[in-house]
Amino acid sequence: MSDKSPPAGPLMRGPYPELTPHAVIVGYFLGIILAVSIGYASLKLGFSIEGSELAAILGFGILRGMLRRRSIVENNVVQTVASGVNGASSGMMFSVPAIFILGYGTEFNPYVLTFGAIAGAFLGIAFIIPLRKQMIDYERLTYPGGVAVASILKSPGAGIRKASLLVGAMLLSGVVHIVSLVSGVEYWPLFEQLGLPAYLNGTWYLSLMTVAVAFIAGRGGLAFIIGGFVCYWVLAPLLALTHAFPVIDGVTITDPDALRLILFRPTGIGMLIGGAVVGVFFALPLITSAIKSMQSSAKSNAALSRDEMPIKLLYFAVIGAAILLGVMAVTSAREVGLLRGVTMAALGTVWIWMAGIILSESIGRTNWSPLSGITLIAVTLLIMVTQMFGGMSTGPAIIAAITVGAATCVAMSQATDLMLDLKTGYLVGATPRQQQLGQFMGAWLGPIVVIILIFMLHKAFGLGGKEFPAPQGQALASMIEGITGGDVPSAKYMAGALLGGLLSLLQTGLGITVGLGFYLPFSIVLTYAVGTLVREIVDRTKGKKWAEDKGIPIAAGLIVGEALVGVGNAVYVIAAA
C-alpha cells in the first residue's frame, strides 16, 4: 500500500463531510428500497419495522465499501435521508389502503393525496424541530432505536460486515421467493397431509420475510403468536367439542378460512381498534410533558441556536404546509366546500402538532408508538367534520377524510422518525441543522414511491385479500363503515374492542398485537412463530450480541430480498394482464 492511500476507519481530523451530494443520492436510493420493502411487509403483516438501522447498515456498504468515504456524520445523513423517504411507508400503509378496501379506489385523486402527504410530511418535521434541544439535549430521552443506529455508525468495521451479511441474505431470499413464485408452492398444508382436523389450520406460509420480521421483533411478537394459536388451537377445538360452529344456510362452517372471515377476523379488527384507543389514552399524560418541553424550549431560545434551522423558516414551512393541506381538503371531493375544507385543514394541523409530540415522547421513553391508534382517531374526527354544515354523501366523505387523514398520519410518522434520527446525530456528533435539512430532502419522495407501490399491488392482487390483507387498513375501513352506517358485525367488533382494550390496560400495545394474531391468516402466524423460536434459540446459545451483530442484518436482508422480488412480480402480473 502506498503512503498516499487513505487510512482505514473514520476520519479523525479535518472537516467531516456531512450533508453532501453523495449522502443525499445514496439516501434516496436506500430510501426507495426501504419504502418498497417495509411498505410491502406492512401490507402483508400489518405492522412495520424501523428503517434507520437498515439504512445505516446499507449505507456502510455503499459509502465505505464502494465509495471509500469514511465520515461517520455523512453516513448519519444517509440514514436520515433514507428514513425520511421511508417515513411515508407506515403513515400511508395504515390509512390509504382503506380507500381501496371500501371500494373507492377509482374515485379519489391520487395526485391530491400524494401532494397532501408531502405537505403533511413537511408539517410534521417543522412542528417537531423546535423540541429537539429540550427532548434530546436537556431531557435526554432514551430513544432506543436511535441509540442502536449510533452504535452501528461508531463501529466502521462491524458496519461493513453487517452490510455484507445483509446483501448476501437479500440475494438468498430473492432467489427462494422466485423459486416459490415459479413453482407455485407458497403454502405447505402439513396438517392436511397428516389427516388432522381442518379447523386446526396447520398450513404454513413459506416466507423467509415473515421469519425475518419475527426474528427482528424477538419476544415482542409473542402476543401476536398467542393470538393466532388461541383462535385455531383453543377456540376452534372448543367449538368442535361443544358443537357450536357457526351455521349459515343450514351448513355448519368448519373450514378455517371461513371461520376466520366470519368469526376471528371481525373480533381481531375490534381488538385492533380497542387496543389502539386505550394506547392513545395511555399516551395522554405525555401532553403535559410536551407542553413543558415547548415552554422550556421557548425560554432557552433553543430554536435560535446556530446549529438549528432558523425559526422563521419553520414558520414558513408550517404555514405553507397548512395552506396546502387546506387546498388538498377542498379539492379531495366536490362536496367538501371551503368552510368544511378549512375546518378539516385546521383540525389536521392541530392534530399533527399534538399527536407528533405525543408520539415522539412515547417512542423516546418506551420505544413504542401508538401511530395506528392515533390515525384511527384522526380519521374519526375528520369523518365527523364531513358530516357538519349539512353533511356529505358517504363516498365523498370517506375519500376526503382518508385523504386528509393520510397526510396527518405521514406527518406524525415523520415527526417520530426525525427525533429518532436526531438522537443518533446527538450521539455521533452530527450537526442538527444538516440532519433537519436531510429529513426535508427525503420527505417529499416517500409519498410518491408509496402511492405507486399501493396502486401497483392493488392492481396486481387487490388489497384486503389473502395476498395482501392490509390489516391496519381493514381496521380503519371497518371503523368507517360503522360510523357511516354500513352493514358490519357490530357485536363482534364491540366484543373485540372490549377485549383489546382490556389487554392493552394490562400491557401497552398488547391488545393490538393479539388482535393481529386473530386477524391475520394462521399460516402467517405459524411461519412467524418459527422466526421467534429461532431468535430465542440464538439468544440462548450464541448470545444477544451475535443476534444484533449478525442475526439482525441477515434478517433485514431476507425482508428486502423477498419484498423486492414480490414487487417485481406485481409489475410482471400487471404487464402480462
C-alpha positions in Angstrom: 0.0 0.0 0.0 1.4 3.4 -0.9 1.9 6.2 1.5 -0.9 8.2 -0.2 -3.5 5.5 0.4 -6.3 6.8 2.7 -6.3 5.3 6.1 -9.0 2.8 7.1 -11.7 3.8 9.6 -13.4 7.1 10.3 -11.8 10.5 9.8 -10.0 11.6 12.9 -9.0 15.2 11.8 -10.0 17.9 9.4 -13.6 18.8 8.4 -16.1 15.9 8.3 -18.2 15.7 5.1 -21.9 15.7 6.2 -24.7 16.8 4.0 -23.1 16.0 0.7 -24.4 15.1 -2.7 -23.1 11.6 -2.1 -25.1 11.3 1.1 -28.3 12.6 -0.5 -28.1 10.4 -3.6 -27.3 7.3 -1.6 -30.0 8.2 0.9 -32.6 8.4 -1.9 -31.5 5.1 -3.3 -31.7 3.3 0.0 -34.9 5.1 1.0 -36.7 3.8 -2.1 -35.6 0.3 -1.3 -36.7 0.6 2.3 -40.0 2.2 1.5 -40.8 -0.5 -1.0 -39.6 -3.3 1.3 -41.2 -2.1 4.5 -44.4 -1.0 2.8 -44.7 -4.4 1.2 -44.2 -6.2 4.5 -46.7 -3.8 6.2 -49.4 -4.8 3.8 -48.6 -8.5 4.4 -48.2 -8.5 8.1 -50.0 -5.4 9.4 -47.0 -3.8 11.2 -43.8 -2.1 10.1 -40.2 -2.0 11.3 -37.9 0.9 11.8 -35.8 1.6 8.7 -33.0 3.7 10.2 -30.9 0.7 11.3 -31.2 -0.9 7.9 -30.3 2.3 6.1 -27.2 2.7 8.4 -26.0 -0.8 7.6 -26.5 -0.5 3.8 -25.0 3.0 4.0 -21.8 1.5 5.2 -21.7 -0.9 2.3 -22.1 1.9 -0.2 -20.2 4.8 1.3 -17.3 2.9 2.8 -17.3 -0.3 0.9 -17.8 1.1 -2.6 -17.2 4.9 -2.5 -14.4 4.7 0.2 -15.9 7.6 2.1 -15.2 7.5 5.9 -17.2 10.2 7.6 -19.5 9.0 10.4 -21.7 12.0 10.2 -22.0 11.7 6.4 -23.3 8.1 6.8 -25.6 9.5 9.5 -27.1 11.9 6.9 -27.5 8.9 4.5 -29.7 7.1 7.0 -31.6 10.3 7.9 -32.4 10.9 4.2 -33.3 7.3 3.7 -35.5 7.1 6.7 -37.1 10.4 5.6 -38.1 8.7 2.4 -39.3 5.6 4.3 -41.2 7.8 6.8 -44.2 7.8 4.4 -44.4 4.0 4.4 -46.1 3.2 7.7 -48.0 6.5 7.6 -49.7 5.7 4.2 -49.9 2.0 4.7 -52.0 2.4 7.8 -54.5 4.7 6.0 -54.6 4.7 2.2 -55.5 1.0 1.7 -58.8 1.7 3.4 -59.9 3.7 0.3 -59.4 0.6 -1.9 -60.9 -1.8 0.6 -64.0 0.3 0.8 -64.3 0.3 -3.0 -63.4 3.9 -3.8 -60.0 3.2 -5.4 -61.0 4.7 -8.7 -62.9 7.7 -7.3 -60.2 9.6 -5.4 -57.5 11.8 -6.8 -54.1 10.2 -6.2 -52.2 13.4 -7.1 -54.1 15.4 -4.4 -53.5 12.7 -1.8 -49.8 12.4 -2.7 -49.1 16.2 -2.6 -51.2 16.3 0.7 -49.0 13.6 2.2 -45.9 15.6 1.2 -47.4 18.7 2.9 -48.1 16.6 5.9 -44.5 15.3 6.0 -43.1 18.9 5.9 -45.6 19.9 8.6 -44.7 17.1 10.9 -40.9 17.9 10.6 -41.4 21.6 11.1 -43.5 21.1 14.2 -41.1 18.8 15.9 -37.8 20.6 15.2 -38.1 23.2 17.9 -38.4 20.5 20.5 -35.1 18.8 19.6 -33.0 20.6 22.2 -35.4 20.1 25.0 -36.2 16.4 24.3 -32.7 15.3 23.4 -30.2 17.7 24.9 -32.0 18.5 28.2 -34.4 15.7 29.0 -32.1 13.1 27.5 -35.0 10.8 26.3 -33.7 7.3 25.6 -34.8 6.7 22.0 -33.5 3.1 21.9 -33.8 2.9 18.2 -31.6 6.0 17.8 -29.1 4.5 20.2 -28.9 1.3 18.1 -28.2 3.2 14.9 -25.5 5.2 16.6 -23.8 2.0 17.8 -23.6 0.9 14.1 -22.2 4.2 13.0 -19.5 4.1 15.6 -18.2 0.6 14.6 -17.0 1.0 11.0 -15.6 -2.5 10.6 -18.7 -4.1 12.0 -20.8 -1.9 9.9 -19.3 -3.1 6.6 -19.5 -6.8 7.8 -23.2 -6.2 8.6 -23.8 -4.7 5.1 -22.2 -7.8 3.5 -24.4 -10.1 5.5 -27.5 -8.1 4.6 -26.7 -8.2 0.9 -26.0 -11.9 0.9 -29.3 -12.7 2.8 -31.1 -10.4 0.3 -29.9 -12.4 -2.6 -30.8 -15.7 -0.9 -34.3 -14.5 0.0 -34.9 -13.2 -3.5 -33.9 -16.5 -5.2 -36.0 -18.5 -2.8 -39.0 -16.3 -3.4 -38.5 -16.6 -7.2 -38.5 -20.4 -6.9 -41.7 -20.2 -4.8 -43.4 -18.0 -7.4 -42.3 -20.0 -10.4 -43.2 -23.4 -8.8 -46.5 -22.0 -7.3 -45.6 -23.6 -3.9 -46.3 -20.8 -1.4 -48.0 -22.9 1.3 -47.3 -26.2 3.0 -50.6 -28.0 4.2 -48.8 -30.1 6.8 -51.8 -30.9 9.0 -53.9 -31.8 6.0 -51.3 -34.3 4.9 -51.2 -35.8 8.4 -55.0 -36.2 8.4 -55.7 -33.8 11.3 -58.9 -31.8 11.6 -59.2 -29.0 9.1 -60.1 -26.4 11.8 -56.7 -26.7 13.3 -55.4 -24.9 10.2 -51.9 -26.3 10.1 -50.9 -24.8 6.7 -47.5 -23.0 6.7 -46.8 -19.9 4.7 -43.4 -20.4 3.0 -41.9 -16.9 3.5 -38.4 -16.0 4.7 -39.5 -12.4 5.1 -42.1 -13.4 7.7 -39.5 -15.5 9.6 -37.1 -12.5 9.4 -39.6 -10.0 10.7 -40.3 -12.3 13.7 -36.6 -12.6 14.3 -36.1 -8.9 14.5 -39.1 -8.4 16.8 -37.9 -11.2 19.1 -40.1 -11.8 22.2 -42.1 -8.7 21.3 -44.0 -10.8 18.8 -45.1 -13.5 21.3 -48.5 -11.8 21.8 -49.1 -11.9 18.1 -48.4 -15.7 18.0 -50.5 -16.4 21.1 -53.5 -14.6 19.4 -53.3 -16.9 16.4 -52.9 -20.1 18.4 -55.8 -19.2 20.7 -58.1 -18.9 17.6 -57.3 -22.3 16.0 -55.8 -24.5 18.7 -58.0 -23.3 21.6 -61.3 -21.7 20.4 -61.8 -23.9 17.3 -61.4 -27.2 19.2 -63.8 -25.8 21.9 -66.3 -25.0 19.2 -65.9 -28.6 17.9 -66.4 -30.2 21.3 -69.5 -28.1 22.1 -70.9 -28.3 18.5 -71.0 -24.5 18.4 -69.5 -23.9 15.0 -71.4 -21.1 13.0 -74.2 -22.3 10.8 -75.1 -20.5 7.6 -78.0 -21.5 5.4 -78.1 -24.8 7.3 -74.4 -25.6 6.7 -72.0 -25.9 9.6 -68.9 -23.9 9.0 -65.6 -25.7 9.9 -63.3 -24.5 7.2 -60.5 -22.5 8.8 -60.6 -19.7 6.2 -64.3 -19.3 6.5 -64.1 -19.3 10.3 -61.5 -16.5 10.1 -63.7 -14.4 7.9 -66.9 -15.0 9.9 -65.6 -15.1 13.4 -61.9 -14.4 14.1 -61.2 -11.5 11.7 -64.1 -9.3 12.9 -63.1 -9.9 16.5 -59.5 -9.1 15.6 -60.4 -5.9 14.0 -62.3 -4.9 17.1 -59.2 -5.7 19.2 -57.1 -3.5 17.0 -59.4 -0.6 17.4 -59.9 -1.1 21.2 -56.2 -1.7 21.9 -55.3 1.4 19.8 -57.7 3.7 21.6 -56.5 2.6 25.0 -52.9 3.1 23.8 -53.7 6.7 22.9 -55.2 7.2 26.4 -52.0 5.8 27.9 -50.1 8.4 25.9 -52.2 11.4 27.0 -50.1 12.2 30.1 -47.3 12.9 27.7 -49.1 16.1 26.6 -48.3 17.7 29.9 -44.6 16.8 29.5 -44.7 18.0 25.9 -46.2 21.4 26.9 -43.5 21.8 29.5 -40.9 20.9 26.8 -42.2 23.6 24.5 -42.2 26.2 27.3 -38.6 25.3 28.2 -37.6 25.4 24.5 -39.0 28.9 24.2 -37.3 30.1 27.4 -33.9 28.7 26.3 -34.3 30.1 22.8 -33.3 26.7 21.5 -34.6 27.2 18.0 -32.4 30.2 17.5 -29.2 28.2 18.0 -26.8 28.5 15.1 -26.8 24.7 14.9 -30.6 24.6 14.3 -32.7 25.6 11.3 -33.9 29.3 11.7 -37.3 29.5 13.4 -38.6 31.8 10.6 -38.0 29.1 8.1 -40.0 26.7 10.2 -42.9 29.2 10.5 -43.0 29.4 6.7 -42.9 25.6 6.4 -45.8 25.3 8.9 -47.9 28.0 7.2 -47.2 26.8 3.7 -47.9 23.1 4.5 -51.1 24.1 6.4 -52.3 26.0 3.4 -51.5 23.1 1.1 -53.4 20.8 3.5 -56.4 23.1 3.2 -56.2 23.1 -0.6 -56.0 19.3 -0.6 -59.1 19.1 1.7 -61.1 21.3 -0.6 -60.1 19.5 -3.8 -60.3 16.0 -2.4 -64.1 15.8 -3.2 -66.6 18.2 -4.8 -68.9 18.3 -1.7 -66.2 19.4 0.7 -66.6 23.1 0.1 -64.4 26.0 1.5 -65.8 26.1 5.1 -65.6 22.3 5.6 -62.2 22.1 3.9 -60.7 24.9 6.1 -62.1 23.1 9.2 -60.5 19.8 8.2 -57.2 21.5 7.5 -57.2 23.3 10.8 -58.1 20.1 12.6 -55.4 18.2 10.8 -52.8 20.8 11.6 -53.6 20.9 15.3 -53.8 17.1 15.4 -50.4 16.8 13.8 -48.9 19.2 16.4 -50.4 17.3 19.4 -50.0 13.8 18.1 -46.5 14.4 16.8 -45.4 15.5 20.2 -47.2 12.6 22.0 -45.6 10.0 19.6 -42.1 11.5 19.9 -42.3 11.4 23.7 -43.8 7.9 23.6 -41.2 6.4 21.4 -38.4 8.3 23.2 -39.4 6.9 26.5 -40.8 3.4 25.6 -39.7 2.7 22.0 -43.4 2.0 21.3 -45.5 4.3 19.0 -49.4 4.3 19.1 -49.4 5.6 15.5 -52.2 3.3 14.3 -54.5 4.3 17.1 -53.9 8.0 16.7 -54.6 7.6 13.0 -57.9 5.9 13.7 -58.9 8.7 16.0 -57.8 11.4 13.5 -59.9 9.9 10.7 -62.8 9.5 13.0 -62.7 13.2 13.8 -62.3 14.1 10.1 -65.3 11.9 9.3 -67.3 13.9 11.9 -66.3 17.1 10.2 -67.6 15.9 6.9 -71.0 15.5 8.5 -71.0 19.1 9.6 -72.5 22.1 7.7 -75.2 19.9 6.2 -73.3 16.7 5.8 -71.7 15.0 2.8 -72.5 11.8 0.9 -70.9 8.7 2.2 -68.4 8.2 -0.7 -67.0 11.7 -0.9 -66.9 12.0 2.9 -64.8 8.8 3.2 -62.4 10.0 0.4 -62.0 13.4 2.0 -61.4 12.1 5.5 -58.9 9.4 4.5 -57.1 11.8 2.1 -56.5 14.4 4.9 -56.0 11.6 7.4 -53.2 10.1 5.3 -51.5 13.5 5.3 -51.7 13.7 9.1 -50.5 10.1 9.5 -47.4 10.8 7.4 -46.7 13.9 9.4 -46.8 12.0 12.7 -44.6 9.3 11.3 -42.1 11.9 10.0 -42.0 13.6 13.4 -41.2 10.4 15.3 -38.6 9.3 12.7 -36.8 12.7 12.8 -36.5 12.6 16.6 -35.0 9.1 16.4 -32.5 10.3 13.8 -31.7 13.4 15.8 -30.9 11.2 18.8 -28.5 9.3 16.7 -26.9 12.5 15.4 -26.6 13.8 19.0 -24.6 10.6 19.9 -22.3 10.7 16.9 -21.7 14.5 16.9 -23.7 15.5 13.9 -25.0 19.0 13.2 -28.8 19.1 13.8 -29.3 21.6 11.0 -27.7 19.2 8.5 -30.0 16.4 9.6 -33.1 18.5 9.6 -32.3 19.6 6.0 -31.7 15.9 5.1 -35.1 14.9 6.5 -36.8 17.6 4.4 -34.9 16.4 1.4 -36.1 12.8 1.9 -39.7 13.6 2.9 -41.0 14.7 -0.5 -40.0 11.4 -2.2 -41.6 8.9 0.1 -45.3 9.6 -0.6 -44.6 9.3 -4.4 -42.9 5.9 -4.0 -45.5 4.5 -1.6 -48.6 5.6 -3.6 -47.1 3.9 -6.7 -46.5 0.8 -4.7 -50.1 0.8 -3.3 -51.6 1.2 -6.8 -49.3 -1.5 -8.2 -50.1 -4.1 -5.6 -53.8 -3.4 -5.7 -54.0 -3.7 -9.4 -52.0 -6.9 -9.4 -53.5 -8.7 -6.4 -56.1 -6.5 -4.7 -55.7 -5.1 -1.2 -57.6 -6.6 1.7 -57.5 -10.1 0.2 -55.4 -13.2 1.0 -52.3 -12.0 -0.7 -52.2 -8.6 0.9 -54.6 -8.4 3.8 -53.6 -4.9 4.9 -54.8 -5.4 8.5 -54.5 -1.8 9.6 -56.4 -0.6 6.5 -59.1 -3.2 7.2 -59.4 -1.9 10.8 -59.8 1.7 9.5 -62.2 0.6 6.8 -64.4 -1.3 9.4 -64.4 1.7 11.7 -65.5 4.0 8.9 -68.2 1.6 7.8 -69.5 1.6 11.4 -69.6 5.4 11.5 -71.3 5.8 8.2 -73.9 3.1 9.0 -72.6 0.2 6.9 -73.6 -3.4 7.4 -70.9 -4.6 9.8 -70.8 -7.3 12.5 -71.1 -4.8 15.4 -71.4 -7.3 18.2 -68.1 -9.0 17.2 -66.4 -5.6 16.8 -67.6 -4.4 20.2 -66.6 -7.7 21.9 -63.2 -7.5 20.2 -62.8 -3.8 21.1 -63.5 -4.6 24.8 -61.1 -7.5 24.8 -58.4 -5.5 23.1 -58.9 -2.5 25.4 -58.6 -4.8 28.5 -55.5 -6.4 27.2 -53.9 -3.0 26.5 -54.7 -1.9 30.0 -52.6 -4.9 31.2 -49.7 -4.0 28.9 -49.2 -1.2 26.4 -49.9 -2.4 22.9 -50.9 -5.9 23.9 -54.5 -5.7 22.5 -53.1 -4.6 19.1 -50.6 -7.4 18.8 -53.0 -10.1 20.0 -55.7 -8.7 17.7 -53.3 -9.1 14.7 -53.0 -12.8 15.6 -56.8 -13.1 15.4 -57.0 -11.1 12.2 -54.2 -12.5 10.0 -54.3 -15.9 8.3 -52.9 -18.6 10.7 -50.4 -19.7 8.0 -48.6 -16.4 8.6 -48.8 -16.8 12.4 -47.2 -20.3 12.1 -44.3 -19.1 10.0 -43.9 -16.1 12.2 -43.6 -18.4 15.2 -40.6 -20.1 13.5 -38.7 -16.8 13.4 -39.5 -16.1 17.1 -38.3 -19.6 18.1 -35.1 -19.1 16.1 -34.4 -15.8 17.8 -34.9 -17.3 21.2 -32.6 -20.2 20.4 -29.9 -17.9 19.0 -30.1 -15.6 22.1 -29.7 -18.6 24.4 -26.9 -20.4 22.5 -24.9 -17.6 20.9 -25.9 -14.6 23.0 -27.8 -11.4 22.2 -24.7 -9.7 20.8 -24.4 -12.3 18.0 -28.1 -11.8 17.2 -27.6 -8.0 17.0 -24.3 -8.1 15.1 -25.1 -10.9 12.6 -28.7 -12.2 13.0 -30.5 -8.9 12.5 -28.5 -7.8 9.4 -29.3 -11.3 7.9 -33.0 -10.9 8.8 -33.1 -7.4 7.3 -31.7 -8.8 4.1 -34.3 -11.6 4.0 -37.0 -8.9 4.2 -35.6 -6.7 1.5 -34.9 -9.6 -0.9 -38.4 -11.1 -0.8 -40.1 -7.8 -0.9 -38.2 -6.6 -4.0 -39.0 -9.8 -5.8 -42.6 -9.6 -4.7 -42.9 -6.1 -6.1 -41.2 -7.2 -9.3 -43.7 -10.0 -9.6 -46.5 -7.4 -9.3 -45.0 -5.5 -12.2 -44.9 -8.7 -14.2 -48.6 -9.6 -13.4 -49.7 -6.1 -14.5 -47.6 -6.2 -17.7 -48.9 -9.7 -18.5 -52.6 -8.8 -17.9 
